Amino acid sequence: MELVACAYCGDMVDMPFECSYCQDPFCAEHRLPEEHRCVKLRQIRSGRDSKRGVIRDPPKRSGGLGRFFGKKR
């Protein structure tokens, strides 16, 4: 097998991990985007968060079961 240098630390590895965001080869220690400071990670996260928007809790409703179980209003 051919040895490849990790794009973050330069260690030579025979089975590199390829980042799914930046497509660079990395060693086992730097395989996660957070571990090699992936340049595309910020772009991916900001795009994903802006699509989702703000998530709010639904309003609490006082149902009829509260009276049944002895809760007073």
N, C-alpha and C positions, 0 to 999 in steps of 0.2 A: 504494500500500500504506500501511497505517496503521503509524505508528511506535509502538513499545512500549518502556517503560523496563525495563532489566535490574533484576531484584529485588535484586541484590547491589550493583552500583556505580552504577546509575541512568543509564548511557549509553543513549541512544535507538537502537534497532535496528529495521530493517524486517523482518528474518526472525529472530525470537527462537527459541532452543532451549527446549523445555519439559522440565523435569526429570521423569523418570518416577517419582520418589519423592514430591516435594512439589508437583508440578504448576505451579511458578512459572516465569515466562519469564526467560531469561538471555541475555547476549551470548555470542559465541563464546569469549571468554576464561574465562567462568565457567560454561560449560555442564555441566561434570562435577560430580557431587555433592561431591567432595573440594575443588573449587575455590571453591564458594560456601557451604561449611560447611553442607551440607544438614541440616536439623533431623531428618529421618527416617532419615538414613544410619546413625546409631548404633543405632537401633531395628532396622533391617533387618539389620545385621551381627550384633548380639547374638542375634537370633532365628535366623539362619542358622547361626551357630556352635554354638548350644546344641542344635540338631537333629542336627548332624553328630557331636558327641561327640569323644572322643579317638581319634585314629588312631594305632595302634601298628604297628611293623614286625612282620611274621610271624617266628616263631622260626626260627633257622637250623638246617637239617638237614644232617647229614653224609651225603651220598649215596655210592653205590658208585663213582661216577666219580672220586672223590678218590684212591682206591687205584689206579685204572686209570692215572691221569696221574702217579703217583709221589708224591702227598702222603701224608705219614705222620701217623698219629693221635697 
